[in-house]
Amino acid sequence: MELKLRYYGDPILREVCEPVEVFDDNLREEAQAMVDTMCRERGIGLAAPQVGMTQRLIIALQMKDTNDVDAEPLPLVNPEVLERSKPTWEYEEGCLSIPGVLGKVERSVDVVVRYQDLDGVEHTITASGMFARILLHEIDHLHGRLFVDYLSSAQKSLVKPELKRIAANYLA
């Protein structure tokens, strides 16, 4: 199963995703196809809407720091943020669905996330630093939120021409 990325301007990126209720071989195939797509595109995370699916499924690399190139991908089904730390940090984010656009986003340093694995078993994890950022970024996708939504008005004005270009190419 080969998946194609969806880009800024595609309405699916603004949809709120539905919970996954069936844990079967089809879900495992979709998750593996998402991992393959993420790796092919050299991403560090991927959410179902980015490949045209409206279910609550994300893939996140379990990065220990910003240089952790050997991190393992973790599929999370129906992820939900339970807690966010008060301490935050700012870091320049990008998105496979918004190629060529970067912007500084402030996010919590630590998060607690409840999710199900591909067999439907519930887990709770605490993530820090880069792994927490990836989780928050990808979970945002499941709510129709993109990292550019967090940019200051000055940052938004700088990236607006590029966003228009990406959306125009999508609509073409």
Sequence and secondary structure as in RCSB ss.txt:
>XXXX:A:sequence
MELKLRYYGDPILREVCEPVEVFDDNLREEAQAMVDTMCRERGIGLAAPQVGMTQRLIIALQMKDTNDVDAEPLP
LVNPEVLERSKPTWEYEEGCLSIPGVLGKVERSVDVVVRYQDLDGVEHTITASGMFARILLHEIDHLHGRLFVDY
LSSAQKSLVKPELKRIAANYLA
>XXXX:A:secstr
       TT GGGGS  B     SHHHHHHHHHHHHHHHHTT SEEEGGGGT  BSEEEEE  SSTT TT  EEE
EEEEEEEEE S EEEEEE  TTSTT  EEEEEESEEEEEEE TTS EEEEEEEHHHHHHHHHHHHHHTT  GGGG
S HHHHHHHHHHHHHHHHHHH 
